[in-house]
Amino acid sequence: MTIRERLIEYRDGDAGLEGFFCYDESRHQPLPAVLISHAWGGRDEFVERKARRLAYHGYASFALDMYGNGRRGSSPEENQSLMEPFMQDRALLSQRINAALAALKALPQVDPRRVAAMGFCFGGLCVLDLARSGAELRGVVSFHGLLKPTGLTAAKILSKILILHGYDDPLAPPQDVLAIAQEFTRAGVDWQLHAYGHTVHSFTNPAANNREMGMLYSDRADRRSWKALLQFLEEVLR
């Protein structure tokens, strides 16, 4: 096994972006690939660790950059200010993440016919919007994602969808879960949802420790959700 990693520069119009690409070059190429969308703080070590873990399992992985030039927030206030333009303009969000998908598919190590996407928190919303845009990919996985609808006319959704969710998440309460289930059912999507009891937001992040904001790590939900991810990727990409 020889894991290679490097930064990939790509663009969305005038915006210069910087993704983290990781793969095992000892495996037969082109490889099935996974696009990884970061939480509200920007592309960080957390998603880069996920990319390395997926490379170990035989996937080419690409941790994208929504904010440009690898920019990261350093406080909840700064994170919110970075995320807010995309929450206010979901068409811009869709355009930005589709640029990342195109960059990943263009890499010679990647089989563009076998691509999935996953995201955490804000990134979960981003990959769900990627599916809603009609992007050609095999599957989408949201980890404790924001579940708000776009308000835009959805294209035909081509990917299977897996939502991994803390049932007590205050940022995506049960009414949001019901709404997205109804949305994807009406759209005829092959979707599934795993809801973890006694679990709130950010349950995969060991650094999450803010009970007041409803953000708390759960070792049990983290382990269960990662196993669910690997099973789903095996189904849609192999």
C-alpha positions in Angstrom: 0.0 0.0 0.0 1.3 3.4 -1.0 -0.9 6.3 0.0 -0.4 9.4 -2.0 -1.9 12.8 -1.1 -1.6 16.3 -2.6 -3.5 19.5 -3.0 -5.5 20.1 -6.2 -6.2 23.6 -7.4 -9.5 24.0 -9.3 -11.9 26.8 -10.1 -15.5 27.9 -9.9 -15.6 30.9 -12.2 -13.4 33.5 -10.6 -13.1 31.6 -7.3 -9.8 29.7 -6.8 -10.3 26.5 -4.8 -8.0 24.0 -3.2 -9.0 20.4 -2.6 -7.2 17.6 -0.8 -6.7 14.5 -2.9 -5.7 11.1 -1.5 -5.4 7.6 -3.0 -3.5 4.3 -2.9 -1.4 4.2 -6.0 -0.6 0.5 -5.5 -4.2 -0.3 -6.5 -5.5 -0.9 -10.0 -6.6 2.4 -11.5 -8.9 4.1 -12.3 -10.4 4.0 -8.8 -13.9 4.5 -7.5 -14.0 7.9 -5.8 -15.6 9.8 -2.9 -16.1 13.5 -2.8 -16.0 14.8 0.8 -17.7 18.1 1.8 -16.5 19.8 5.0 -18.5 21.3 7.9 -19.0 25.1 8.4 -15.4 25.7 9.4 -13.9 24.9 6.0 -11.7 22.1 4.7 -9.7 20.9 7.8 -7.8 18.0 9.3 -11.0 16.3 10.2 -12.1 15.8 6.6 -8.5 15.1 5.5 -8.4 12.2 8.0 -11.6 10.8 6.5 -10.0 11.0 3.1 -7.0 9.0 4.2 -9.2 6.4 5.8 -11.2 6.0 2.6 -7.9 5.7 0.6 -7.0 2.8 2.9 -10.2 1.1 1.8 -9.4 1.6 -1.9 -11.2 4.8 -2.8 -9.7 7.9 -4.4 -10.9 10.6 -2.1 -11.2 14.4 -2.6 -11.9 16.8 0.3 -13.3 19.8 -1.4 -13.1 23.5 -0.7 -16.3 25.5 -0.6 -14.8 28.8 0.6 -11.8 29.3 -1.7 -8.0 29.0 -1.3 -8.4 26.5 1.6 -9.9 29.2 3.8 -11.0 28.1 7.3 -12.9 29.8 10.1 -11.4 30.1 13.6 -14.6 30.8 15.7 -18.3 30.0 15.5 -18.9 33.6 14.4 -16.4 33.3 11.5 -17.6 29.9 10.5 -21.2 31.3 10.3 -20.0 34.2 8.1 -18.3 31.8 5.7 -21.3 29.5 5.5 -24.0 32.1 5.3 -23.6 33.2 1.7 -24.2 29.6 0.6 -27.2 29.1 2.9 -28.7 32.3 1.4 -27.9 31.4 -2.2 -28.4 27.7 -2.7 -27.9 28.0 -6.5 -24.4 29.3 -5.7 -23.9 26.4 -3.3 -24.9 23.9 -6.0 -22.7 25.5 -8.6 -19.7 25.5 -6.2 -20.0 21.8 -5.2 -20.6 20.7 -8.8 -17.3 22.4 -9.7 -15.6 20.1 -7.1 -17.3 17.1 -8.6 -16.1 18.0 -12.1 -12.5 18.5 -10.7 -12.6 15.1 -9.1 -13.9 13.3 -12.2 -11.2 14.9 -14.3 -8.4 13.3 -12.3 -6.7 10.4 -14.2 -6.7 8.2 -11.1 -10.5 8.3 -10.9 -13.2 6.3 -12.6 -15.7 9.1 -13.4 -18.5 6.5 -13.7 -18.1 5.4 -10.0 -18.3 8.4 -7.8 -20.1 9.1 -4.5 -20.2 12.1 -2.2 -20.4 12.5 1.5 -20.5 15.5 3.9 -20.6 16.5 7.5 -23.0 19.1 9.0 -23.0 22.0 6.4 -21.3 19.5 4.1 -24.1 17.1 4.5 -26.5 19.8 3.2 -24.1 20.5 0.4 -24.0 16.9 -0.9 -27.7 16.6 -0.6 -28.0 19.7 -2.8 -25.5 18.0 -5.2 -27.9 15.1 -5.5 -30.8 17.5 -5.9 -29.0 19.2 -8.8 -29.2 16.0 -10.8 -25.4 15.4 -10.7 -24.3 12.1 -12.1 -23.0 10.2 -9.2 -23.8 6.8 -7.6 -24.6 7.8 -4.0 -24.7 10.5 -1.4 -24.2 10.2 2.3 -25.0 13.0 4.8 -23.5 12.8 8.4 -25.5 15.0 10.8 -26.3 17.2 7.9 -28.6 20.2 7.8 -31.8 19.0 6.1 -33.3 22.3 4.9 -34.9 22.2 1.4 -33.5 24.3 -1.3 -36.6 26.2 -2.4 -35.4 25.6 -5.9 -36.9 23.4 -8.6 -35.1 20.0 -8.2 -33.7 18.1 -11.1 -34.2 14.3 -11.4 -32.1 12.8 -8.6 -29.9 10.1 -10.0 -28.0 9.0 -6.9 -29.0 6.7 -4.0 -29.1 8.6 -0.7 -28.1 7.7 2.9 -28.8 10.0 5.8 -27.0 9.3 9.1 -28.6 11.4 11.7 -28.7 12.1 15.5 -32.4 11.9 16.4 -32.0 14.6 19.0 -30.1 17.0 16.7 -31.5 20.5 17.4 -30.2 21.8 14.0 -32.2 19.2 12.2 -35.2 18.3 14.3 -37.7 15.5 13.6 -39.9 17.8 11.5 -37.0 18.3 9.1 -36.4 14.6 9.0 -40.0 14.0 8.0 -39.9 16.7 5.4 -36.8 15.4 3.6 -38.2 11.8 3.8 -41.4 13.1 2.1 -39.4 15.1 -0.5 -37.3 12.1 -1.5 -40.2 9.7 -1.5 -42.1 12.1 -3.9 -39.0 12.2 -6.1 -38.8 8.4 -6.4 -35.4 8.3 -4.8 -33.7 5.2 -3.4 -33.2 6.6 0.1 -32.5 5.4 3.6 -32.1 7.1 7.0 -30.3 5.8 10.1 -31.4 7.8 13.2 -29.3 7.3 16.3 -31.1 7.7 19.6 -29.8 10.0 22.4 -27.5 11.6 19.8 -27.2 15.2 18.8 -25.2 17.2 16.2 -21.6 16.7 15.2 -21.6 13.1 16.6 -18.6 12.1 14.4 -16.3 14.8 15.6 -14.3 14.0 18.8 -13.7 17.7 19.3 -17.4 18.5 19.6 -18.2 19.2 23.2 -20.8 22.0 23.3 -24.0 20.7 25.0 -25.5 24.2 24.9 -25.4 24.3 21.1 -26.4 20.6 20.8 -23.0 19.6 19.4 -21.5 16.5 21.1 -19.4 13.6 20.0 -20.8 10.1 20.3 -18.3 7.2 20.0 -21.1 4.7 19.5 -22.9 6.7 16.7 -19.5 7.5 15.1 -18.6 3.8 14.9 -22.0 2.8 13.7 -22.2 5.5 11.0 -18.8 4.7 9.6 -19.8 1.1 9.2 -23.0 2.2 7.5 -20.9 4.4 5.1 -18.6 1.6 4.1 -21.5 -0.8 3.5 -23.2 1.8 1.3 -20.1 2.6 -0.7 -19.5 -1.1 -1.3 -23.1 -1.3 -2.6 -23.0 1.7 -4.9 -19.3 1.9 -6.1 -18.0 -1.7 -6.4 
